[in-house]
Amino acid sequence: MEHTHNHKIDPAKLDALVARAIGDISAGYGGVMISLGHRLGLYKAMAGLGPLSARALAGRAGCAERYVREWLNSQVAGGYIVYHPVSDTYELTPEQEVVLADEDSAVFIPNAWAVPASMWADEEKAVEAFRTGKGIAWGDHDGRLACGVAAFYRNGYKASLVSEWLPSLEGVGEKLRT
C-alpha cells in the first residue's frame, strides 16, 4: 500500500516509531501473561524449586499442561523465566522470584498489571471525559484500578515509609512520636 504525503518521511524515524508501537503492543500481551501467571499461582509454584518441566508445573498449579507450556514459552520470550533446552525445563532465577513470586518483596510487580487492565475497561468513560470535559470519579473506575494501585505501592510503603522516608523529613518523626 502506497501513501502520498506532502512531506518527506524519514525511514529510520518511521522504523523506530513502528518498533516502539509494536513494543508497546508486546508489553500489553506480556502484562496479561504476567497477570495470568500470578493469578494462577504459576510463579509461586516455581519459586525455589529449580528446574521444572511444563508437566510438573501444570500439576503443581492445577492447570492444563498445554496452556502452561505456552505460558512458559511466552515468559521465556519476555525474559521472565529461564529455559533449559537440554532438560526441557523452566526455572525462576532468584531475581525473577522476588519480582514475580514474592508478594512481600518491595519489587513485586504482577499486581501492577491491574492498573492498565482497568484503564482498558474504562476506555469508553475516558472517551466521554475527553469529549465533555467531565472527569471520572475515582469510585467510577473499574475496580481493578484501586486494587492495582494499592497493591503496587503497598510493598514500597511497607519497606520504606517508616525506616527511610519519614526519617528523611526533618522533624516529622518526632512530631509523630509525640
Biotite code that builds the C-alpha atoms (Angstrom):
import biotite.structure as struc

atoms = struc.array([
    struc.Atom([0.000, 0.000, 0.000], chain_id="A", res_id=1, res_name="MET", atom_name="CA", element="C"),
    struc.Atom([1.454, 3.357, -1.024], chain_id="A", res_id=2, res_name="GLU", atom_name="CA", element="C"),
    struc.Atom([0.523, 6.628, 0.637], chain_id="A", res_id=3, res_name="HIS", atom_name="CA", element="C"),
    struc.Atom([1.047, 10.092, -0.762], chain_id="A", res_id=4, res_name="THR", atom_name="CA", element="C"),
    struc.Atom([2.265, 12.674, 1.744], chain_id="A", res_id=5, res_name="HIS", atom_name="CA", element="C"),
    struc.Atom([3.084, 16.350, 1.397], chain_id="A", res_id=6, res_name="ASN", atom_name="CA", element="C"),
    struc.Atom([6.199, 15.819, 3.461], chain_id="A", res_id=7, res_name="HIS", atom_name="CA", element="C"),
    struc.Atom([9.223, 13.558, 3.329], chain_id="A", res_id=8, res_name="LYS", atom_name="CA", element="C"),
    struc.Atom([9.207, 10.575, 5.665], chain_id="A", res_id=9, res_name="ILE", atom_name="CA", element="C"),
    struc.Atom([12.486, 9.632, 7.311], chain_id="A", res_id=10, res_name="ASP", atom_name="CA", element="C"),
    struc.Atom([12.605, 5.815, 7.034], chain_id="A", res_id=11, res_name="PRO", atom_name="CA", element="C"),
    struc.Atom([14.796, 5.448, 10.141], chain_id="A", res_id=12, res_name="ALA", atom_name="CA", element="C"),
    struc.Atom([12.403, 7.546, 12.250], chain_id="A", res_id=13, res_name="LYS", atom_name="CA", element="C"),
    struc.Atom([9.425, 5.653, 10.839], chain_id="A", res_id=14, res_name="LEU", atom_name="CA", element="C"),
    struc.Atom([11.040, 2.293, 11.638], chain_id="A", res_id=15, res_name="ASP", atom_name="CA", element="C"),
    struc.Atom([11.877, 3.439, 15.170], chain_id="A", res_id=16, res_name="ALA", atom_name="CA", element="C"),
    struc.Atom([8.305, 4.617, 15.758], chain_id="A", res_id=17, res_name="LEU", atom_name="CA", element="C"),
    struc.Atom([6.808, 1.385, 14.414], chain_id="A", res_id=18, res_name="VAL", atom_name="CA", element="C"),
    struc.Atom([9.222, -0.641, 16.577], chain_id="A", res_id=19, res_name="ALA", atom_name="CA", element="C"),
    struc.Atom([8.174, 1.396, 19.623], chain_id="A", res_id=20, res_name="ARG", atom_name="CA", element="C"),
    struc.Atom([4.475, 0.830, 18.899], chain_id="A", res_id=21, res_name="ALA", atom_name="CA", element="C"),
    struc.Atom([4.996, -2.904, 18.407], chain_id="A", res_id=22, res_name="ILE", atom_name="CA", element="C"),
    struc.Atom([6.998, -2.984, 21.643], chain_id="A", res_id=23, res_name="GLY", atom_name="CA", element="C"),
    struc.Atom([4.076, -1.361, 23.451], chain_id="A", res_id=24, res_name="ASP", atom_name="CA", element="C"),
    struc.Atom([1.680, -3.933, 21.984], chain_id="A", res_id=25, res_name="ILE", atom_name="CA", element="C"),
    struc.Atom([4.041, -6.705, 23.088], chain_id="A", res_id=26, res_name="SER", atom_name="CA", element="C"),
    struc.Atom([4.162, -5.209, 26.582], chain_id="A", res_id=27, res_name="ALA", atom_name="CA", element="C"),
    struc.Atom([0.376, -5.402, 26.714], chain_id="A", res_id=28, res_name="GLY", atom_name="CA", element="C"),
    struc.Atom([0.443, -9.077, 25.799], chain_id="A", res_id=29, res_name="TYR", atom_name="CA", element="C"),
    struc.Atom([3.245, -9.656, 28.287], chain_id="A", res_id=30, res_name="GLY", atom_name="CA", element="C"),
    struc.Atom([1.251, -7.956, 31.022], chain_id="A", res_id=31, res_name="GLY", atom_name="CA", element="C"),
    struc.Atom([-1.661, -10.304, 30.503], chain_id="A", res_id=32, res_name="VAL", atom_name="CA", element="C"),
    struc.Atom([0.702, -13.280, 30.730], chain_id="A", res_id=33, res_name="MET", atom_name="CA", element="C"),
    struc.Atom([2.276, -11.926, 33.935], chain_id="A", res_id=34, res_name="ILE", atom_name="CA", element="C"),
    struc.Atom([-1.170, -11.380, 35.426], chain_id="A", res_id=35, res_name="SER", atom_name="CA", element="C"),
    struc.Atom([-2.224, -14.918, 34.474], chain_id="A", res_id=36, res_name="LEU", atom_name="CA", element="C"),
    struc.Atom([0.949, -16.350, 35.989], chain_id="A", res_id=37, res_name="GLY", atom_name="CA", element="C"),
    struc.Atom([0.222, -14.545, 39.228], chain_id="A", res_id=38, res_name="HIS", atom_name="CA", element="C"),
    struc.Atom([-3.498, -15.299, 39.383], chain_id="A", res_id=39, res_name="ARG", atom_name="CA", element="C"),
    struc.Atom([-2.970, -18.983, 38.587], chain_id="A", res_id=40, res_name="LEU", atom_name="CA", element="C"),
    struc.Atom([-0.126, -19.315, 41.091], chain_id="A", res_id=41, res_name="GLY", atom_name="CA", element="C"),
    struc.Atom([2.360, -20.390, 38.429], chain_id="A", res_id=42, res_name="LEU", atom_name="CA", element="C"),
    struc.Atom([5.223, -18.220, 39.648], chain_id="A", res_id=43, res_name="TYR", atom_name="CA", element="C"),
    struc.Atom([4.701, -19.291, 43.255], chain_id="A", res_id=44, res_name="LYS", atom_name="CA", element="C"),
    struc.Atom([4.571, -22.931, 42.159], chain_id="A", res_id=45, res_name="ALA", atom_name="CA", element="C"),
    struc.Atom([8.017, -22.477, 40.561], chain_id="A", res_id=46, res_name="MET", atom_name="CA", element="C"),
    struc.Atom([9.627, -20.443, 43.342], chain_id="A", res_id=47, res_name="ALA", atom_name="CA", element="C"),
    struc.Atom([12.657, -22.019, 44.950], chain_id="A", res_id=48, res_name="GLY", atom_name="CA", element="C"),
    struc.Atom([12.275, -25.386, 43.237], chain_id="A", res_id=49, res_name="LEU", atom_name="CA", element="C"),
    struc.Atom([14.861, -25.157, 40.486], chain_id="A", res_id=50, res_name="GLY", atom_name="CA", element="C"),
    struc.Atom([14.150, -26.501, 37.004], chain_id="A", res_id=51, res_name="PRO", atom_name="CA", element="C"),
    struc.Atom([10.633, -27.874, 36.401], chain_id="A", res_id=52, res_name="LEU", atom_name="CA", element="C"),
    struc.Atom([9.005, -29.405, 33.356], chain_id="A", res_id=53, res_name="SER", atom_name="CA", element="C"),
    struc.Atom([5.795, -27.905, 31.991], chain_id="A", res_id=54, res_name="ALA", atom_name="CA", element="C"),
    struc.Atom([4.006, -31.066, 33.116], chain_id="A", res_id=55, res_name="ARG", atom_name="CA", element="C"),
    struc.Atom([5.343, -30.791, 36.674], chain_id="A", res_id=56, res_name="ALA", atom_name="CA", element="C"),
    struc.Atom([4.383, -27.116, 36.900], chain_id="A", res_id=57, res_name="LEU", atom_name="CA", element="C"),
    struc.Atom([0.918, -27.795, 35.497], chain_id="A", res_id=58, res_name="ALA", atom_name="CA", element="C"),
    struc.Atom([0.426, -30.494, 38.123], chain_id="A", res_id=59, res_name="GLY", atom_name="CA", element="C"),
    struc.Atom([1.619, -28.250, 40.971], chain_id="A", res_id=60, res_name="ARG", atom_name="CA", element="C"),
    struc.Atom([-0.642, -25.395, 39.848], chain_id="A", res_id=61, res_name="ALA", atom_name="CA", element="C"),
    struc.Atom([-3.664, -27.476, 38.841], chain_id="A", res_id=62, res_name="GLY", atom_name="CA", element="C"),
    struc.Atom([-3.644, -26.213, 35.254], chain_id="A", res_id=63, res_name="CYS", atom_name="CA", element="C"),
    struc.Atom([-3.708, -27.780, 31.788], chain_id="A", res_id=64, res_name="ALA", atom_name="CA", element="C"),
    struc.Atom([-0.199, -28.731, 30.640], chain_id="A", res_id=65, res_name="GLU", atom_name="CA", element="C"),
    struc.Atom([-0.601, -27.421, 27.087], chain_id="A", res_id=66, res_name="ARG", atom_name="CA", element="C"),
    struc.Atom([-1.573, -23.954, 28.288], chain_id="A", res_id=67, res_name="TYR", atom_name="CA", element="C"),
    struc.Atom([1.153, -23.931, 30.933], chain_id="A", res_id=68, res_name="VAL", atom_name="CA", element="C"),
    struc.Atom([3.758, -24.794, 28.277], chain_id="A", res_id=69, res_name="ARG", atom_name="CA", element="C"),
    struc.Atom([2.567, -21.936, 26.056], chain_id="A", res_id=70, res_name="GLU", atom_name="CA", element="C"),
    struc.Atom([2.594, -19.582, 29.042], chain_id="A", res_id=71, res_name="TRP", atom_name="CA", element="C"),
    struc.Atom([6.109, -20.718, 29.991], chain_id="A", res_id=72, res_name="LEU", atom_name="CA", element="C"),
    struc.Atom([7.343, -20.115, 26.452], chain_id="A", res_id=73, res_name="ASN", atom_name="CA", element="C"),
    struc.Atom([5.856, -16.612, 26.463], chain_id="A", res_id=74, res_name="SER", atom_name="CA", element="C"),
    struc.Atom([7.648, -15.940, 29.744], chain_id="A", res_id=75, res_name="GLN", atom_name="CA", element="C"),
    struc.Atom([10.946, -17.190, 28.323], chain_id="A", res_id=76, res_name="VAL", atom_name="CA", element="C"),
    struc.Atom([10.497, -14.944, 25.274], chain_id="A", res_id=77, res_name="ALA", atom_name="CA", element="C"),
    struc.Atom([9.878, -11.990, 27.583], chain_id="A", res_id=78, res_name="GLY", atom_name="CA", element="C"),
    struc.Atom([12.909, -12.760, 29.759], chain_id="A", res_id=79, res_name="GLY", atom_name="CA", element="C"),
    struc.Atom([10.827, -13.560, 32.832], chain_id="A", res_id=80, res_name="TYR", atom_name="CA", element="C"),
    struc.Atom([11.693, -17.264, 33.089], chain_id="A", res_id=81, res_name="ILE", atom_name="CA", element="C"),
    struc.Atom([14.807, -19.246, 32.114], chain_id="A", res_id=82, res_name="VAL", atom_name="CA", element="C"),
    struc.Atom([14.528, -22.238, 29.777], chain_id="A", res_id=83, res_name="TYR", atom_name="CA", element="C"),
    struc.Atom([16.946, -25.186, 29.893], chain_id="A", res_id=84, res_name="HIS", atom_name="CA", element="C"),
    struc.Atom([16.693, -26.838, 26.438], chain_id="A", res_id=85, res_name="PRO", atom_name="CA", element="C"),
    struc.Atom([18.740, -29.949, 27.260], chain_id="A", res_id=86, res_name="VAL", atom_name="CA", element="C"),
    struc.Atom([16.325, -30.974, 30.026], chain_id="A", res_id=87, res_name="SER", atom_name="CA", element="C"),
    struc.Atom([13.269, -29.181, 28.552], chain_id="A", res_id=88, res_name="ASP", atom_name="CA", element="C"),
    struc.Atom([12.711, -27.483, 31.912], chain_id="A", res_id=89, res_name="THR", atom_name="CA", element="C"),
    struc.Atom([11.977, -23.975, 33.127], chain_id="A", res_id=90, res_name="TYR", atom_name="CA", element="C"),
    struc.Atom([13.245, -22.083, 36.147], chain_id="A", res_id=91, res_name="GLU", atom_name="CA", element="C"),
    struc.Atom([12.883, -18.806, 38.031], chain_id="A", res_id=92, res_name="LEU", atom_name="CA", element="C"),
    struc.Atom([16.155, -17.108, 38.922], chain_id="A", res_id=93, res_name="THR", atom_name="CA", element="C"),
    struc.Atom([16.360, -15.529, 42.389], chain_id="A", res_id=94, res_name="PRO", atom_name="CA", element="C"),
    struc.Atom([15.836, -12.104, 40.766], chain_id="A", res_id=95, res_name="GLU", atom_name="CA", element="C"),
    struc.Atom([12.798, -13.289, 38.835], chain_id="A", res_id=96, res_name="GLN", atom_name="CA", element="C"),
    struc.Atom([11.443, -14.853, 42.001], chain_id="A", res_id=97, res_name="GLU", atom_name="CA", element="C"),
    struc.Atom([11.497, -11.603, 44.026], chain_id="A", res_id=98, res_name="VAL", atom_name="CA", element="C"),
    struc.Atom([9.845, -9.678, 41.173], chain_id="A", res_id=99, res_name="VAL", atom_name="CA", element="C"),
    struc.Atom([7.251, -12.295, 40.199], chain_id="A", res_id=100, res_name="LEU", atom_name="CA", element="C"),
    struc.Atom([6.607, -14.710, 43.095], chain_id="A", res_id=101, res_name="ALA", atom_name="CA", element="C"),
    struc.Atom([7.330, -12.970, 46.408], chain_id="A", res_id=102, res_name="ASP", atom_name="CA", element="C"),
    struc.Atom([4.260, -10.872, 47.230], chain_id="A", res_id=103, res_name="GLU", atom_name="CA", element="C"),
    struc.Atom([6.090, -9.261, 50.160], chain_id="A", res_id=104, res_name="ASP", atom_name="CA", element="C"),
    struc.Atom([9.036, -8.106, 48.040], chain_id="A", res_id=105, res_name="SER", atom_name="CA", element="C"),
    struc.Atom([9.400, -4.342, 47.574], chain_id="A", res_id=106, res_name="ALA", atom_name="CA", element="C"),
    struc.Atom([9.790, -5.025, 43.834], chain_id="A", res_id=107, res_name="VAL", atom_name="CA", element="C"),
    struc.Atom([6.828, -7.401, 43.338], chain_id="A", res_id=108, res_name="PHE", atom_name="CA", element="C"),
    struc.Atom([5.228, -6.388, 40.030], chain_id="A", res_id=109, res_name="ILE", atom_name="CA", element="C"),
    struc.Atom([2.335, -8.673, 38.927], chain_id="A", res_id=110, res_name="PRO", atom_name="CA", element="C"),
    struc.Atom([-0.426, -6.789, 40.771], chain_id="A", res_id=111, res_name="ASN", atom_name="CA", element="C"),
    struc.Atom([0.514, -3.592, 38.935], chain_id="A", res_id=112, res_name="ALA", atom_name="CA", element="C"),
    struc.Atom([-0.924, -5.013, 35.708], chain_id="A", res_id=113, res_name="TRP", atom_name="CA", element="C"),
    struc.Atom([-4.400, -4.489, 37.171], chain_id="A", res_id=114, res_name="ALA", atom_name="CA", element="C"),
    struc.Atom([-3.929, -0.753, 36.522], chain_id="A", res_id=115, res_name="VAL", atom_name="CA", element="C"),
    struc.Atom([-3.637, -0.891, 32.710], chain_id="A", res_id=116, res_name="PRO", atom_name="CA", element="C"),
    struc.Atom([-6.359, -3.572, 32.655], chain_id="A", res_id=117, res_name="ALA", atom_name="CA", element="C"),
    struc.Atom([-8.661, -1.137, 34.452], chain_id="A", res_id=118, res_name="SER", atom_name="CA", element="C"),
    struc.Atom([-7.700, 1.640, 32.053], chain_id="A", res_id=119, res_name="MET", atom_name="CA", element="C"),
    struc.Atom([-8.769, -0.506, 29.090], chain_id="A", res_id=120, res_name="TRP", atom_name="CA", element="C"),
    struc.Atom([-12.016, -1.349, 30.876], chain_id="A", res_id=121, res_name="ALA", atom_name="CA", element="C"),
    struc.Atom([-12.593, 2.394, 31.412], chain_id="A", res_id=122, res_name="ASP", atom_name="CA", element="C"),
    struc.Atom([-11.712, 3.395, 27.849], chain_id="A", res_id=123, res_name="GLU", atom_name="CA", element="C"),
    struc.Atom([-15.267, 4.460, 26.921], chain_id="A", res_id=124, res_name="GLU", atom_name="CA", element="C"),
    struc.Atom([-15.507, 6.534, 30.110], chain_id="A", res_id=125, res_name="LYS", atom_name="CA", element="C"),
    struc.Atom([-12.226, 8.231, 29.170], chain_id="A", res_id=126, res_name="ALA", atom_name="CA", element="C"),
    struc.Atom([-13.505, 8.966, 25.644], chain_id="A", res_id=127, res_name="VAL", atom_name="CA", element="C"),
    struc.Atom([-16.581, 10.582, 27.177], chain_id="A", res_id=128, res_name="GLU", atom_name="CA", element="C"),
    struc.Atom([-14.458, 12.563, 29.648], chain_id="A", res_id=129, res_name="ALA", atom_name="CA", element="C"),
    struc.Atom([-12.331, 13.937, 26.810], chain_id="A", res_id=130, res_name="PHE", atom_name="CA", element="C"),
    struc.Atom([-15.433, 14.935, 24.861], chain_id="A", res_id=131, res_name="ARG", atom_name="CA", element="C"),
    struc.Atom([-17.311, 16.552, 27.744], chain_id="A", res_id=132, res_name="THR", atom_name="CA", element="C"),
    struc.Atom([-14.505, 17.807, 29.952], chain_id="A", res_id=133, res_name="GLY", atom_name="CA", element="C"),
    struc.Atom([-16.029, 15.984, 32.911], chain_id="A", res_id=134, res_name="LYS", atom_name="CA", element="C"),
    struc.Atom([-13.669, 13.765, 34.844], chain_id="A", res_id=135, res_name="GLY", atom_name="CA", element="C"),
    struc.Atom([-14.152, 10.231, 36.029], chain_id="A", res_id=136, res_name="ILE", atom_name="CA", element="C"),
    struc.Atom([-14.700, 9.932, 39.762], chain_id="A", res_id=137, res_name="ALA", atom_name="CA", element="C"),
    struc.Atom([-12.287, 7.572, 41.481], chain_id="A", res_id=138, res_name="TRP", atom_name="CA", element="C"),
    struc.Atom([-15.164, 5.312, 42.538], chain_id="A", res_id=139, res_name="GLY", atom_name="CA", element="C"),
    struc.Atom([-16.485, 5.130, 38.969], chain_id="A", res_id=140, res_name="ASP", atom_name="CA", element="C"),
    struc.Atom([-13.326, 3.494, 37.633], chain_id="A", res_id=141, res_name="HIS", atom_name="CA", element="C"),
    struc.Atom([-13.083, -0.232, 37.077], chain_id="A", res_id=142, res_name="ASP", atom_name="CA", element="C"),
    struc.Atom([-12.413, -1.835, 40.477], chain_id="A", res_id=143, res_name="GLY", atom_name="CA", element="C"),
    struc.Atom([-9.013, -3.107, 39.397], chain_id="A", res_id=144, res_name="ARG", atom_name="CA", element="C"),
    struc.Atom([-7.648, 0.450, 39.404], chain_id="A", res_id=145, res_name="LEU", atom_name="CA", element="C"),
    struc.Atom([-7.856, 0.972, 43.163], chain_id="A", res_id=146, res_name="ALA", atom_name="CA", element="C"),
    struc.Atom([-6.749, -2.586, 43.892], chain_id="A", res_id=147, res_name="CYS", atom_name="CA", element="C"),
    struc.Atom([-3.841, -2.395, 41.456], chain_id="A", res_id=148, res_name="GLY", atom_name="CA", element="C"),
    struc.Atom([-2.616, 0.966, 42.735], chain_id="A", res_id=149, res_name="VAL", atom_name="CA", element="C"),
    struc.Atom([-2.871, -0.166, 46.355], chain_id="A", res_id=150, res_name="ALA", atom_name="CA", element="C"),
    struc.Atom([-1.083, -3.447, 45.668], chain_id="A", res_id=151, res_name="ALA", atom_name="CA", element="C"),
    struc.Atom([1.631, -1.782, 43.596], chain_id="A", res_id=152, res_name="PHE", atom_name="CA", element="C"),
    struc.Atom([2.513, 0.785, 46.260], chain_id="A", res_id=153, res_name="TYR", atom_name="CA", element="C"),
    struc.Atom([1.898, -1.421, 49.319], chain_id="A", res_id=154, res_name="ARG", atom_name="CA", element="C"),
    struc.Atom([5.283, -3.099, 49.451], chain_id="A", res_id=155, res_name="ASN", atom_name="CA", element="C"),
    struc.Atom([7.252, 0.076, 48.785], chain_id="A", res_id=156, res_name="GLY", atom_name="CA", element="C"),
    struc.Atom([5.455, 1.847, 51.610], chain_id="A", res_id=157, res_name="TYR", atom_name="CA", element="C"),
    struc.Atom([5.836, -1.173, 53.868], chain_id="A", res_id=158, res_name="LYS", atom_name="CA", element="C"),
    struc.Atom([9.567, -1.408, 53.156], chain_id="A", res_id=159, res_name="ALA", atom_name="CA", element="C"),
    struc.Atom([10.478, 2.290, 53.235], chain_id="A", res_id=160, res_name="SER", atom_name="CA", element="C"),
    struc.Atom([7.898, 4.585, 54.859], chain_id="A", res_id=161, res_name="LEU", atom_name="CA", element="C"),
    struc.Atom([8.944, 4.215, 58.498], chain_id="A", res_id=162, res_name="VAL", atom_name="CA", element="C"),
    struc.Atom([12.576, 3.221, 58.009], chain_id="A", res_id=163, res_name="SER", atom_name="CA", element="C"),
    struc.Atom([13.589, 5.721, 55.280], chain_id="A", res_id=164, res_name="GLU", atom_name="CA", element="C"),
    struc.Atom([11.014, 8.231, 54.088], chain_id="A", res_id=165, res_name="TRP", atom_name="CA", element="C"),
    struc.Atom([9.709, 9.634, 57.387], chain_id="A", res_id=166, res_name="LEU", atom_name="CA", element="C"),
    struc.Atom([13.204, 9.973, 58.922], chain_id="A", res_id=167, res_name="PRO", atom_name="CA", element="C"),
    struc.Atom([14.301, 11.951, 55.843], chain_id="A", res_id=168, res_name="SER", atom_name="CA", element="C"),
    struc.Atom([11.684, 14.637, 56.618], chain_id="A", res_id=169, res_name="LEU", atom_name="CA", element="C"),
    struc.Atom([13.098, 16.976, 59.231], chain_id="A", res_id=170, res_name="GLU", atom_name="CA", element="C"),
    struc.Atom([11.141, 16.829, 62.477], chain_id="A", res_id=171, res_name="GLY", atom_name="CA", element="C"),
    struc.Atom([8.328, 14.618, 61.177], chain_id="A", res_id=172, res_name="VAL", atom_name="CA", element="C"),
    struc.Atom([9.402, 11.508, 63.076], chain_id="A", res_id=173, res_name="GLY", atom_name="CA", element="C"),
    struc.Atom([9.500, 13.440, 66.362], chain_id="A", res_id=174, res_name="GLU", atom_name="CA", element="C"),
    struc.Atom([6.078, 15.012, 65.746], chain_id="A", res_id=175, res_name="LYS", atom_name="CA", element="C"),
    struc.Atom([4.578, 11.607, 65.056], chain_id="A", res_id=176, res_name="LEU", atom_name="CA", element="C"),
    struc.Atom([6.052, 10.151, 68.256], chain_id="A", res_id=177, res_name="ARG", atom_name="CA", element="C"),
    struc.Atom([4.572, 12.929, 70.440], chain_id="A", res_id=178, res_name="THR", atom_name="CA", element="C"),
])
